[in-house]
Amino acid sequence: MSVLPFHLLPDNASVGSEGQLLIGGCDVAEVAEEFGTPVFIYDEDHLRLRCAEAFDAFGEHAVYATKAFLCTAMAKVALEAGLGLDVASGGEIAVALAAGADPQRLAFHGNNKSVAELDRALEVGVGRIVVDSFEELDRIEALVAAGRPTPKILLRVTPGVKAETHEFIATGQDDSKFGFTVSTGVAAEAVRRAIESDAVELVGIHCHIGSQVFRVASFAQALAVVAEFAEPFGLPELIIGGGLGVAYVEGEESATISQWAGVLKAEAAKAGVTANLGIEPGRSIAAAAAITVYEVGTIKHLDGIRTYVAVDGGMSDNPRPVLYGSGYETFLPRAVTADRTRDVRVVGKHCESGDLLVREGKVPDDIAVGDLLATPVTGAYGHSMGSNYNKILRPPVVFCRNGDARLVVRRETDEDLLRTDVG
Ligand SMILES: *Cc1c(COP(=O)(O)O)cnc(C)c1O
């Protein structure tokens, strides 16, 4: 038997009387009928519960990393739970503010923030700027000299911890474009410079070792390094970043946000940390909250080779398989508990052989053209990393809760595609 591991579905997933999938009390097929396919369907209470878990552990020092998934509705969910927002571009700042965020609740990240982005951040009064380079300190000093208010900053340091994850999303090792290196003394030099500068108020040290990290011990290891580094400076804040891994496929297991927080707190106690600890979860809040639902358009069986199932989306709504070789499960929402006896490769509709969604997928034998096909755990780094490649329209986002399906991002239209053309 190969049935879909049910724990990969959102918290409030259930099976209806005909074996069909419901999310947040909404029949997935009905949501697809109403809003079309592809569609991202989120369990809103799943998002709220994960945000609450982070807030319970670290209070206002827990912030949601918006790059995982951001729209007005998501920002509101995080803010209503008491979380701040981690933003990494002028665009993320703009969306967070449009959602009603108090600028004080924003932490501004990035290894190459532009002068314009920093100027905007100082102008609106972003609560924390996480400074990543000496050039950034120069830029802030120039802006403050020109009259902008003095910001509270943290310094991002690289602890020299290599997290076990895809190399594109490992950021804690010394060979990294991010942060000031602890081991070479550069981080200590940055602290000295920030303390001496009248243009910034240094309030803490920050590190982020990477994303999709399953080993919670790696975070504890990084914490030990930065705690020792930060100790002599007596700063009030120590932020350990995001990065907690989530299970995407059968056989994977991940810690909960609470378990992760427990390990961090224990390590901090051991290291005698008196600063306020903070975290920045993104993936662990949003990933498992959603599924993407597609319609099957073509089933191409190549004798002795494989079967290709082509759906109406692809790398434009989920680039992770192409970027990182990420795996996903597949299932048919009409028969969510059915045995998946047929091996298929699920591909998109883009003009590339590389456009795959699920390299080794399993589906029930009776899969047919016109069926809805879904991939679970697509709530993070799917919609947010999506594109308009082939001028494909970005899919809508629907939040489901207590049987109510609420459209929070509409599907793009052809007019959206032409909105920026001026000639
Ligand atoms: C990406 C990122 C996060 C969130 O990472 P997740 O793996 O989504 O939890 C948090 N902090 C920083 C600085 C990041 O770059």
The ligand as a Gaussian input file, in Angstrom:
#p B3LYP/6-31G(d) Opt

LIG

0 1
 C       14.815000      32.990000       5.167000
 C       15.081000      33.566000       6.478000
 C       14.287000      33.201000       7.569000
 C       13.189000      32.173000       7.459000
 O       13.676000      30.913000       7.143000
 P       12.679000      29.662000       7.128000
 O       13.536000      28.545000       6.697000
 O       11.607000      29.964000       6.164000
 O       12.148000      29.492000       8.516000
 C       14.522000      33.799000       8.778000
 N       15.511000      34.713000       8.940000
 C       16.297000      35.081000       7.904000
 C       17.343000      36.098000       8.134000
 C       16.124000      34.519000       6.657000
 O       16.909000      34.871000       5.648000

